[in-house]
Amino acid sequence: MQEQTPLRIASYNIRAGLGTDLRRDPLRVLNAVNALDADVVALQEADFRMGSRPSALPRELIETHTNLRPLPVADNDISLGWHGIALLARPNISAENVHRYPLPGLEPRGAIAVDLPNLRVVGVHLGLLRRSRRSQLDHIREELDALPPLPTIILGDFNEWSQRVGLGRLARRYTILTPGRTFPSSLPLGALDRIAHCERLDVRMLNIPRKSKGRHASDHLPILAEVQVA
């Protein structure tokens, strides 16, 4: 990523394609992703949770409907992501390294870190319990500290309702941005979806394109930011 060329980066918990009308519609999700006009999109709940965790989005439709391609974060040929976390990117953006991190806690959780040219994107979906989230953030921070340094952005569903507590361990190293309430999408009450970034990045939150009509594609709203190396 050249310093003078900012990237549009988004995060979206797609609930495996299940909309607020309780109808599973992958095309509706892909249309919502396309409306973001993002260069990189981190997805959560991109795979079904049962069995071999198959992708909730048809791979053959992702590029045709969004002009994005899945980056190779899955550890099999069936899933789109790792622990349901996937990364989509423009065809000219490639992954130089992929790091998969199982996370501590009562629930099976994971995080991914993908090294793009001059930028590390970390996708997360943290646990439901605060003590789990705290240990997960500690683990993520320690794993990132062990990697070769790169400008780093962390984004996803943090599952933290409070804007004052619960994320302090991450705040010691990263600036945490809470763009607004994102859950539930039909009447947002909780700011669960967030972005954290290191001091080497300038990050500006962007407005989300308004949905024209009908039910939401997920129970979360997406978040969108413009990211540039400082």
N, C-alpha and C positions, 0 to 999 in steps of 0.2 A: 504494500500500500504506500503510495507516494504521499509525502507530507501535505502537498497542496490538494490532494484529492480525498475528501472525506468519504466515508462509507456510511450507508444507511443500514443499521443493524436493528433487528426486531426480535422479540421473544413472544411466544404464544403457546399457552397450554390448550391444546385442541381437544382434550377429553376423548381421545380416540374417535373423533368425528361425531360425537353425540351432541346434538344441539339442544337448545333450551326447550324445544318442542318434543324432546326425547326421541327424535328421529336421527338415525345415523346417516350422514350425507357427506362423503368425502369430497365431492365436487364443491359443495358449499364451503368447506374448509379451504380448499385450494383457491377458490375465488376470493375468500377473505385474505389469504396470504398474498395473492397477486395484487390486491388493492393497496397493500402496504408499500409496494414498489421498493422493496428492500434489496440490498446486495447480499446480505446474510441473514438468515432467520433461524433462531434456536427454537425448536419445538419441544414441548413436554407432552407426555402421554401420546406419543406418536405411534406406539405399538399396543396391541392388546396384551393384557397382563397374564393371560392363561396359556398353558402349554408352552409351545416354542416361541411365544410372543411375536406372532406375525404382524407385519405392518398394517396400520389402520388406513393408510393412504396407498392407492395403487401406484407403484413406482412408475409405470409407463405413462401416467397422466400428470405426474409432477412437473416435468419440464415443459410439456405442451401447454399446461394451464398457468404456469408461473414464471417460466424462463429461469427456473432455478434447478439445481441438481443436488441430490443427496451426497454429502461428503461421507467417506468410508469410516463411519464411527461404529457401526454394528460389528459384532464378532461372529455373525453367521450370515447366510444368504436369505433369511426369511424376515428378520427384523429390519426396520428402518433406522433404529437408534440403539443406544445402550441404556438399559433400564428405562426405556421409553423416551430418552432424550436424543433428538436428532438435530443435525445441522444441514440446512439447505443453503446453497450459495450460487452466485452467477457462474456460468460456464467458464469464465476466464479466471476464477478464483480456485486455487488448488490447495489441498491440505498437505503440508510438508511432514507433519508428525501428528499422530493421534494418541492421546493418553487417556486411559480408562481407569476410573477410581471407584472401587466399591466403597461405600460409606458406612460408618458405624451407625447403630440404632436398632430399634425393635423391628422396623420394616425394612425390606430389601430396597435399598436406594443406591444410586450411583451418580457420578459426575463425569463429564468428559471435558478435556482440554484439547483444542485443535490449533496447531500452529499454522497460521496463514503467513504469507509473506509480510513480515514486519508487524504482525499482530497475533496475539493469542486470544482465542475466544473460548470461554469456559461456560458450558451449559449445565445448569443445576435444577434439581427438583427436590427440595429439602423435605424432611419428615414432618409429621403432624404434631409431634411432641417437641416442646421447646428445648428440653435437655438433649434430645437427639439432634436438633438443628445446631445447637451450640457445638456439640462434638463433631458434627459433620463439617461445619465451617472451619473448625480448628484443623481437621484432617485435610480439607481442601487447601487451606493456606499453607500447611506444611508441605504438601505435595508440590504446590506451585513454587515454593521457595527452593525446592530441590532441583527445579528445571533451569536450563539456561535462561537468562533474563530476556524477556520480550515485553513490549507494551501489552497490558492484559486488561480484558474486560470480562466480567462475570455477570451472567444474566439468566433469568429464569423465574420459576415459581418458588419464592422463598418461604411460602406458607406461614409467614409471620404477620399477625394482625396488628401488633403494636408498632408504632413508628418511633418509640423511645427506647425499647429494650429488646433483647433477643438477638441482636446482630453485632454486639459490641466487639467481639473478637475480630470480625472482619474489618470493622471501622478503624482498627489500629493501623492497617496497611492500605486500605482502599477507601475512596469516596463512594458513599452509598447514595444512590438517587432513587427516590420513591415518586414516580411520575403521577400517581393518583390512584383512585379506587378502581379496581379491575375485577372484583368478584363480589357477588355473582353478576354476570354480564347484564342481566335484565334490570337489575337495580343495585349497582355497585355499592358495597359497604366496606370492603376490605382492600387495602393496598398490598396485595400479596405478591405481585409481580414487580421485580426491581432490577436495577442495574448497579453494579459496583465496578469501579475502574481505578487503575493505578495513576500516579501523578504524571506519568508520561503521556497521558491521553487527555484531550479535550473532548468532552461529551456534552451534547446538547439534546435534550428531550424534544421530540417532535409530536405534533398533534396526530391522532389516529384518524384516518378517513372515516367519515360517518357511514354507518350502514343505512342503505336507502330505505328498506322496509323488510318486514318479515322477522322471523325468529333468529336469534343469534346462533352462529355455527358451533359455539362452545359455551360453557358456563364461565369462562374467563374472557376478558378483553385482552387484545394484544397490546404491547408497548413498543415504541419505536424511537430510535435515537440516531443522531448524526455523530460519527466518531472520527476524530482526526488525531494523528500523532502530534503532540505538543512540541 
